[in-house]
Amino acid sequence: MKGFLTEDFLLQNETAKVLYHQHAKKMPIIDFHSHLSAKEIYENNKFSNISEVWLGGDHYKWRAMRALGVNESIITGKEVSGEEKFNAWASSMPYLIGNPLYHWTHLELQRYFNIKTPLSAKSAKEIYEECNRLLATEDFRVRGLIDMMNVEVICTTDDPCDDLKYHQLIKEEGTCKAQILPTFRPDKAVNIELSWFTAWVQTLSQVVGYDIHELSDLFKALEERMDFFVECGCKACDNGVDVLAFTDSTVEEAAEIFKKAMSGATLTKEEVEKYKTQLYLFLGEQYHNRGWVMQFHIGAQRNNNTTMLEKLGPDTGYDSINNSLDTQKLSKFLNSLNLKGALPKTIIYDLNPSDNHKVVTLMQCFQDGVTPGKIQFGSGWWFNDHKDGMNDQMRALAANGVLAKFVGMLTDSRSFLSFPRHEYFRRLLCQLLGEYVENGEYPNDVEFLGQIVEDICYNNAKSFFNLDK
């Protein structure tokens, strides 16, 4: 029987151990998609207790506790102490066998706090006190937590209306070791069917300093904001798309639909899809013109529980995996940009694992023979960033694409303790490559495999996102 979470955790053969310890482990982290706060990084925030940094907004943990019968007043209640919340999480922990939360929790305890005792109701008090003792020190402020994990780049997620004040202050100050870069997230410009669309357009109008009455005004405003993001170091956009919309339409049709929405009229499903199609095409071309990486997160079914949506709001743990991706629409979108010579480097993250091979085979149709891995299949995301999900994603990419040119892992997290997820991914990557060697499916060329590992962990992303410029 093997020990729990030893130095060879998840590494089941000698090749995997060599690849991880001699190659993957030493590589810096490029976290090219996260939801971390630039404000907290600039202010070098100090956390009052471990519950604040661990449980304050982590709906992964909230979902698990709900399934174990923990009362909502403890999970998200404002009147409950940090220690009581922590005790609820600690009591939940032993039941989460097979869940990545069990691994992530203990990786974080080990890597940040050097705590190797399994978390449970019995160990909760001791672990809570030790974590809080360390979090009270200067080394455990936000920037210290980033530096401990050898993080070189963090890309945040930012609305076009954001002033990016803290990104600019971080750059001007010049003392943060990691690069903190914004990412352009235009979902609110795209989701014309939602009730707050017109209010958001009015906010954008205030930001750019002129009225937005026509679709051409919106396009102009978005271009100006993209240029501003470029000035602030932006290298990528991200588009959250629950169901990809793409249908035959014209800019003129979209312009009329925009005016109809701004008047307060209700749109048909067809009108919504036509508008979104033209927005995506406009944005894709603009991303290409700026040399950005275009990211698409596709396939979430959000806010299933309307009772809890009304009580807690969105992003509180009531989302799930949507039906399979419509690859015909995705194909038409990519092809339309490609016909214009305006298809940017692209990463497609799909939440439904049944789509893995569909996405990989489609993306291979748009590789250009110039940029290695120009169209990427994004890492196992959200409900798939566990051992099985990551392995399935990498095996699909290896089988029908080129795993060696993969840009690797990201956290997609709001927690400054989430960076050990990169280690989790790297161990699984090395184990997978080790299996190919140990099974006689690939030569035992550790030098070449080591370079592949270093590329996937770091070098490919650095090149793909133009981070050396």
C-alpha positions as CSV (number, residue, x, y, z in Angstrom):
1,M,0.0,0.0,0.0
2,K,1.3,3.4,-1.0
3,G,1.4,6.4,1.4
4,F,-1.0,9.3,0.9
5,L,0.1,12.2,-1.2
6,T,3.8,11.3,-1.2
7,E,6.4,12.9,-3.5
8,D,5.4,10.4,-6.2
9,F,1.7,11.1,-5.9
10,L,-0.1,9.9,-9.1
11,L,3.2,8.8,-10.6
12,Q,2.9,5.0,-11.1
13,N,6.0,4.2,-13.1
14,E,9.7,5.1,-13.2
15,T,9.4,7.1,-16.5
16,A,6.7,9.3,-15.0
17,K,8.7,10.0,-11.9
18,V,11.7,11.1,-14.0
19,L,9.6,13.3,-16.2
20,Y,7.9,15.0,-13.3
21,H,10.8,15.4,-10.9
22,Q,13.4,16.4,-13.5
23,H,11.3,18.4,-15.9
24,A,7.7,19.3,-15.0
25,K,8.3,20.3,-11.4
26,K,10.8,23.1,-12.1
27,M,8.8,24.9,-14.7
28,P,7.2,28.3,-13.8
29,I,3.4,28.7,-14.0
30,I,1.6,30.7,-16.7
31,D,-2.0,30.9,-15.5
32,F,-3.5,32.2,-18.7
33,H,-7.2,32.1,-17.5
34,S,-8.3,32.9,-14.0
35,H,-10.8,35.0,-12.1
36,L,-8.4,36.4,-9.6
37,S,-8.7,40.0,-8.4
38,A,-6.1,42.5,-9.7
39,K,-7.1,44.8,-6.9
40,E,-6.2,42.2,-4.2
41,I,-2.9,41.6,-5.9
42,Y,-2.1,45.3,-6.1
43,E,-3.1,45.8,-2.5
44,N,-1.3,42.6,-1.5
45,N,-4.3,41.5,0.5
46,K,-3.9,39.8,3.9
47,F,-6.5,37.1,4.7
48,S,-8.0,37.1,8.2
49,N,-8.4,33.3,8.2
50,I,-8.2,30.2,6.0
51,S,-12.0,30.2,5.5
52,E,-11.8,33.6,3.8
53,V,-9.4,32.4,1.2
54,W,-10.7,28.9,0.9
55,L,-14.5,29.0,1.3
56,G,-15.5,32.6,0.6
57,G,-16.5,32.1,-3.0
58,D,-15.6,28.5,-3.9
59,H,-18.8,26.9,-5.3
60,Y,-16.9,23.6,-5.9
61,K,-16.7,23.2,-2.1
62,W,-20.2,24.6,-1.6
63,R,-21.7,21.9,-3.9
64,A,-20.0,19.1,-2.0
65,M,-21.1,20.4,1.4
66,R,-24.7,20.7,0.2
67,A,-24.6,17.1,-1.0
68,L,-23.5,16.1,2.5
69,G,-26.4,17.9,4.2
70,V,-24.5,20.9,5.5
71,N,-27.0,23.7,6.1
72,E,-26.9,26.7,3.7
73,S,-26.6,29.1,6.6
74,I,-23.2,27.6,7.3
75,I,-22.0,27.4,3.7
76,T,-22.9,30.9,2.5
77,G,-24.3,32.6,5.6
78,K,-22.9,35.9,6.7
79,E,-23.5,35.4,10.4
80,V,-21.4,32.3,10.7
81,S,-17.8,32.5,11.9
82,G,-14.8,31.5,9.8
83,E,-14.1,28.7,12.2
84,E,-17.6,27.2,11.9
85,K,-17.4,27.3,8.1
86,F,-14.0,25.6,8.3
87,N,-15.2,22.9,10.6
88,A,-18.1,22.1,8.2
89,W,-15.6,21.7,5.4
90,A,-13.2,19.7,7.5
91,S,-16.0,17.3,8.6
92,S,-17.0,16.9,4.9
93,M,-13.5,16.1,3.7
94,P,-13.2,12.3,4.6
95,Y,-16.4,11.6,2.6
96,L,-15.0,13.0,-0.6
97,I,-13.1,9.9,-1.7
98,G,-12.5,10.1,-5.5
99,N,-13.4,13.8,-5.7
100,P,-10.6,16.2,-6.9
101,L,-11.5,18.4,-4.0
102,Y,-9.9,15.9,-1.7
103,H,-6.6,16.0,-3.6
104,W,-6.6,19.8,-4.2
105,T,-7.3,20.5,-0.5
106,H,-4.4,18.4,0.7
107,L,-2.1,19.6,-2.0
108,E,-2.8,23.2,-0.8
109,L,-2.3,22.3,2.8
110,Q,1.1,20.7,2.0
111,R,2.4,23.2,-0.5
112,Y,1.5,26.4,1.2
113,F,1.3,25.4,4.9
114,N,3.5,22.3,5.1
115,I,0.6,20.4,6.7
116,K,0.6,16.7,5.9
117,T,-2.1,15.6,8.4
118,P,-5.3,14.6,6.6
119,L,-8.1,17.1,7.2
120,S,-11.1,15.9,9.2
121,A,-13.2,16.9,12.1
122,K,-10.5,15.5,14.4
123,S,-7.7,17.6,12.9
124,A,-9.7,20.7,12.1
125,K,-8.8,22.8,15.1
126,E,-5.1,22.2,14.9
127,I,-5.0,22.8,11.1
128,Y,-7.3,25.9,11.3
129,E,-5.0,27.5,13.9
130,E,-1.8,26.7,12.0
131,C,-3.1,28.0,8.7
132,N,-4.3,31.2,10.4
133,R,-0.9,31.6,12.2
134,L,0.9,31.6,8.8
135,L,-1.7,33.7,7.0
136,A,-1.1,36.4,9.6
137,T,2.5,36.7,8.5
138,E,3.9,39.0,5.7
139,D,5.0,36.0,3.6
140,F,1.4,34.8,3.3
141,R,-0.1,37.9,1.8
142,V,-1.5,37.5,-1.7
143,R,1.8,38.2,-3.5
144,G,3.7,35.8,-1.2
145,L,1.2,33.0,-2.1
146,I,1.8,33.7,-5.8
147,D,5.5,33.7,-5.4
148,M,5.5,30.4,-3.4
149,M,4.2,28.6,-6.5
150,N,6.7,30.1,-9.0
151,V,3.9,31.9,-10.9
152,E,5.2,34.0,-13.8
153,V,2.0,35.2,-15.4
154,I,-1.6,35.6,-14.3
155,C,-4.3,36.6,-16.8
156,T,-7.4,37.9,-15.1
157,T,-10.9,38.1,-16.6
158,D,-12.2,41.7,-17.3
159,D,-15.3,43.3,-18.7
160,P,-14.9,45.8,-21.6
161,C,-16.1,48.6,-19.2
162,D,-13.4,47.9,-16.6
163,D,-10.9,50.7,-16.1
164,L,-8.1,48.2,-15.5
165,K,-6.9,50.6,-12.8
166,Y,-5.2,48.0,-10.7
167,H,-3.4,46.3,-13.7
168,Q,-1.9,49.7,-14.5
169,L,-0.9,50.4,-10.9
170,I,0.7,47.0,-10.6
171,K,2.8,47.7,-13.7
172,E,3.7,51.2,-12.6
173,E,4.7,50.1,-9.1
174,G,7.0,47.4,-10.6
175,T,7.4,45.3,-7.5
176,C,5.1,42.4,-8.3
177,K,7.3,39.5,-9.5
178,A,4.5,38.0,-11.7
179,Q,3.0,39.7,-14.7
180,I,-0.7,40.5,-14.1
181,L,-2.4,40.9,-17.5
182,P,-6.1,41.6,-18.3
183,T,-8.3,39.4,-20.5
184,F,-11.1,40.9,-22.6
185,R,-14.4,39.2,-21.7
186,P,-17.2,40.7,-23.9
187,D,-20.1,38.4,-22.8
188,K,-22.3,41.4,-21.8
189,A,-22.0,42.9,-25.3
190,V,-23.0,39.6,-26.8
191,N,-25.9,38.5,-24.6
192,I,-28.5,40.8,-26.1
193,E,-31.4,38.7,-24.8
194,L,-30.7,39.3,-21.1
195,S,-32.5,41.9,-19.0
196,W,-29.5,44.1,-18.2
197,F,-28.2,44.4,-21.8
198,T,-29.4,47.9,-22.4
199,A,-28.1,49.1,-19.0
200,W,-24.7,47.6,-19.8
201,V,-24.6,49.4,-23.2
202,Q,-25.4,52.7,-21.3
203,T,-22.5,52.0,-19.0
204,L,-20.2,51.4,-22.0
205,S,-21.4,54.6,-23.5
206,Q,-20.4,56.5,-20.3
207,V,-16.9,54.8,-20.4
208,V,-16.2,55.8,-24.0
209,G,-17.8,59.2,-23.7
210,Y,-20.5,59.1,-26.5
211,D,-23.9,57.7,-27.1
212,I,-24.4,54.2,-28.5
213,H,-27.5,54.2,-30.6
214,E,-26.4,52.1,-33.5
215,L,-24.6,48.8,-33.9
216,S,-21.8,50.7,-35.6
217,D,-21.5,52.8,-32.4
218,L,-21.1,49.6,-30.4
219,F,-18.5,48.2,-32.7
220,K,-16.5,51.5,-32.5
221,A,-16.7,51.4,-28.7
222,L,-15.6,47.8,-28.4
223,E,-12.7,48.5,-30.7
224,E,-11.6,51.5,-28.5
225,R,-11.8,49.3,-25.4
226,M,-9.8,46.6,-27.1
227,D,-7.1,49.1,-28.0
228,F,-7.1,50.2,-24.3
229,F,-6.7,46.6,-23.2
230,V,-3.8,46.3,-25.6
231,E,-2.1,49.3,-23.9
232,C,-2.6,47.5,-20.6
233,G,-0.8,44.3,-21.8
234,C,-3.8,42.2,-22.9
235,K,-2.9,39.1,-24.9
236,A,-6.2,37.3,-25.1
237,C,-9.9,37.4,-25.0
238,D,-12.3,35.0,-23.4
239,N,-15.9,34.3,-24.4
240,G,-18.3,32.4,-22.1
241,V,-20.8,30.7,-24.4
242,D,-23.3,28.3,-22.9
243,V,-24.7,27.4,-26.4
244,L,-22.8,28.6,-29.4
245,A,-25.0,30.7,-31.7
246,F,-24.3,30.9,-35.4
247,T,-26.7,31.3,-38.3
248,D,-26.9,32.9,-41.7
249,S,-27.3,36.7,-41.2
250,T,-26.0,40.1,-42.2
251,V,-24.5,43.0,-40.3
252,E,-27.5,45.0,-41.5
253,E,-29.9,42.6,-39.9
254,A,-27.9,42.6,-36.7
255,A,-28.0,46.4,-36.7
256,E,-31.8,46.4,-36.8
257,I,-32.0,43.8,-34.1
258,F,-29.7,45.9,-31.9
259,K,-32.0,49.0,-32.3
260,K,-35.0,46.8,-31.5
261,A,-33.3,45.6,-28.3
262,M,-32.3,49.1,-27.2
263,S,-35.9,50.2,-27.6
264,G,-36.9,47.6,-25.0
265,A,-38.7,45.2,-27.4
266,T,-38.6,41.5,-27.0
267,L,-36.4,39.6,-29.5
268,T,-37.2,36.3,-31.1
269,K,-34.8,33.4,-30.7
270,E,-33.8,33.8,-34.4
271,E,-33.0,37.5,-33.9
272,V,-30.9,36.7,-30.9
273,E,-28.9,34.2,-32.8
274,K,-28.4,36.5,-35.8
275,Y,-27.1,39.3,-33.6
276,K,-24.7,37.0,-31.7
277,T,-23.4,35.6,-35.0
278,Q,-22.4,39.0,-36.2
279,L,-21.0,40.0,-32.9
280,Y,-18.8,36.9,-32.8
281,L,-17.6,37.5,-36.4
282,F,-16.8,41.1,-35.6
283,L,-15.0,40.2,-32.4
284,G,-13.1,37.3,-34.0
285,E,-11.7,39.6,-36.7
286,Q,-10.7,42.2,-34.2
287,Y,-8.9,39.6,-32.0
288,H,-7.0,38.5,-35.1
289,N,-6.0,42.1,-36.0
290,R,-4.5,42.5,-32.5
291,G,-2.8,39.2,-32.4
292,W,-4.8,38.0,-29.5
293,V,-5.6,34.4,-28.5
294,M,-9.4,33.8,-28.8
295,Q,-10.8,31.6,-26.0
296,F,-14.2,30.0,-26.1
297,H,-15.7,28.3,-23.0
298,I,-18.6,26.4,-24.3
299,G,-21.3,24.1,-22.7
300,A,-22.4,25.2,-19.2
301,Q,-26.1,24.9,-18.3
302,R,-26.4,27.6,-15.7
303,N,-28.7,28.5,-12.8
304,N,-30.7,25.3,-12.9
305,N,-32.2,25.9,-9.4
306,T,-34.3,29.1,-9.7
307,T,-35.1,29.1,-6.0
308,M,-31.4,29.3,-5.1
309,L,-30.7,31.7,-7.9
310,E,-33.2,34.2,-6.4
311,K,-31.7,33.6,-3.0
312,L,-27.9,33.7,-3.8
313,G,-27.5,34.9,-7.3
314,P,-25.5,33.3,-10.1
315,D,-22.2,31.4,-9.8
316,T,-23.1,29.9,-6.5
317,G,-22.9,26.2,-7.5
318,Y,-26.1,25.5,-9.4
319,D,-24.7,25.0,-12.8
320,S,-24.2,21.7,-14.7
321,I,-23.0,20.3,-18.1
322,N,-25.1,21.2,-21.1
323,N,-26.0,19.0,-24.1
324,S,-23.5,18.2,-26.7
325,L,-21.9,21.0,-28.7
326,D,-23.3,21.8,-32.2
327,T,-20.1,21.3,-34.1
328,Q,-21.8,22.4,-37.4
329,K,-22.2,25.9,-35.9
330,L,-18.7,25.9,-34.5
331,S,-17.4,24.8,-37.9
332,K,-19.3,27.6,-39.7
333,F,-17.9,30.2,-37.3
334,L,-14.3,29.1,-37.6
335,N,-14.7,28.7,-41.4
336,S,-16.2,32.2,-41.8
337,L,-13.3,33.8,-40.1
338,N,-10.8,31.6,-42.0
339,L,-12.3,32.6,-45.3
340,K,-11.5,36.3,-44.4
341,G,-8.0,35.3,-43.4
342,A,-9.0,36.5,-39.9
343,L,-9.0,33.3,-37.8
344,P,-7.0,34.1,-34.7
345,K,-5.1,31.6,-32.5
346,T,-8.0,29.9,-30.7
347,I,-8.6,27.7,-27.6
348,I,-11.8,25.8,-27.4
349,Y,-12.9,24.6,-24.0
350,D,-15.9,22.3,-24.0
351,L,-17.6,21.3,-20.8
352,N,-19.2,18.1,-22.2
353,P,-16.6,15.3,-22.3
354,S,-18.7,13.4,-24.8
355,D,-17.6,16.1,-27.3
356,N,-13.8,15.6,-26.8
357,H,-13.1,13.8,-30.1
358,K,-15.6,16.0,-32.0
359,V,-13.7,19.2,-31.0
360,V,-10.3,17.8,-31.7
361,T,-11.1,16.5,-35.1
362,L,-12.8,19.8,-36.0
363,M,-10.0,22.0,-34.8
364,Q,-7.5,20.0,-36.9
365,C,-9.4,21.2,-40.0
366,F,-8.2,24.7,-39.2
367,Q,-4.6,24.3,-38.4
368,D,-2.7,26.5,-40.8
369,G,0.6,24.8,-41.3
370,V,2.4,27.9,-40.0
371,T,1.6,28.3,-36.3
372,P,2.1,25.1,-34.2
373,G,-1.1,24.2,-32.5
374,K,-2.9,27.3,-33.8
375,I,-6.3,25.9,-32.8
376,Q,-6.1,24.3,-29.3
377,F,-8.4,22.0,-27.4
378,G,-8.4,23.5,-23.9
379,S,-7.6,21.6,-20.8
380,G,-10.3,19.7,-18.8
381,W,-12.4,22.5,-17.5
382,W,-14.7,23.0,-14.5
383,F,-16.5,19.7,-14.1
384,N,-13.7,18.0,-16.0
385,D,-10.6,19.2,-14.1
386,H,-10.2,16.0,-12.2
387,K,-8.1,12.9,-12.9
388,D,-10.5,11.2,-15.3
389,G,-11.4,14.4,-17.1
390,M,-7.9,15.6,-17.6
391,N,-6.8,12.2,-18.8
392,D,-9.7,11.9,-21.2
393,Q,-8.9,15.3,-22.6
394,M,-5.2,14.6,-23.1
395,R,-5.9,11.1,-24.6
396,A,-8.3,12.6,-27.1
397,L,-5.8,15.3,-28.1
398,A,-3.1,12.7,-28.4
399,A,-5.2,10.4,-30.5
400,N,-6.6,12.9,-33.0
401,G,-4.3,15.9,-32.6
402,V,-0.8,16.7,-31.4
403,L,-0.5,16.5,-27.6
404,A,3.1,17.9,-27.7
405,K,1.9,21.3,-28.8
406,F,-0.8,21.6,-26.1
407,V,-0.7,24.8,-24.1
408,G,-1.5,23.0,-20.9
409,M,-3.2,23.9,-17.6
410,L,-4.9,26.9,-16.1
411,T,-6.8,27.4,-12.8
412,D,-10.0,29.2,-13.9
413,S,-10.1,30.0,-10.2
414,R,-11.0,32.8,-7.8
415,S,-8.7,31.5,-5.0
416,F,-5.1,32.4,-4.5
417,L,-4.5,28.9,-3.1
418,S,-5.5,27.2,-6.4
419,F,-2.1,27.1,-8.1
420,P,-1.3,23.5,-7.0
421,R,-3.8,22.5,-9.6
422,H,-1.0,23.0,-12.1
423,E,1.0,20.4,-10.2
424,Y,-1.9,18.0,-10.2
425,F,-2.1,18.4,-14.0
426,R,1.6,18.0,-14.5
427,R,1.7,14.8,-12.5
428,L,-1.1,13.4,-14.6
429,L,0.6,14.5,-17.8
430,C,3.9,12.8,-16.8
431,Q,2.0,9.6,-15.8
432,L,0.3,9.5,-19.2
433,L,3.5,9.9,-21.1
434,G,5.2,7.3,-18.8
435,E,2.4,4.8,-19.6
436,Y,3.1,5.2,-23.3
437,V,6.8,4.4,-22.7
438,E,6.3,1.6,-20.2
439,N,3.7,-0.1,-22.4
440,G,6.1,-0.1,-25.3
441,E,4.0,2.4,-27.3
442,Y,6.8,5.1,-27.4
443,P,10.6,4.9,-27.2
444,N,12.3,5.5,-23.9
445,D,13.7,8.8,-25.1
446,V,13.5,10.7,-21.8
447,E,15.5,13.7,-23.1
448,F,13.0,14.3,-25.9
449,L,10.0,13.5,-23.7
450,G,11.3,15.8,-21.0
451,Q,11.3,18.6,-23.6
452,I,7.7,17.8,-24.5
453,V,6.8,18.0,-20.8
454,E,8.5,21.3,-20.3
455,D,6.8,22.7,-23.4
456,I,3.3,21.6,-22.3
457,C,3.9,22.9,-18.8
458,Y,5.3,26.3,-19.8
459,N,7.0,26.9,-23.2
460,N,4.0,26.4,-25.5
461,A,1.8,28.8,-23.5
462,K,4.6,31.4,-23.4
463,S,4.9,31.3,-27.2
464,F,1.2,30.9,-27.9
465,F,0.3,34.0,-25.9
466,N,3.3,36.1,-27.1
467,L,4.5,36.5,-23.6
468,D,8.1,37.0,-24.6
469,K,7.2,40.2,-26.4
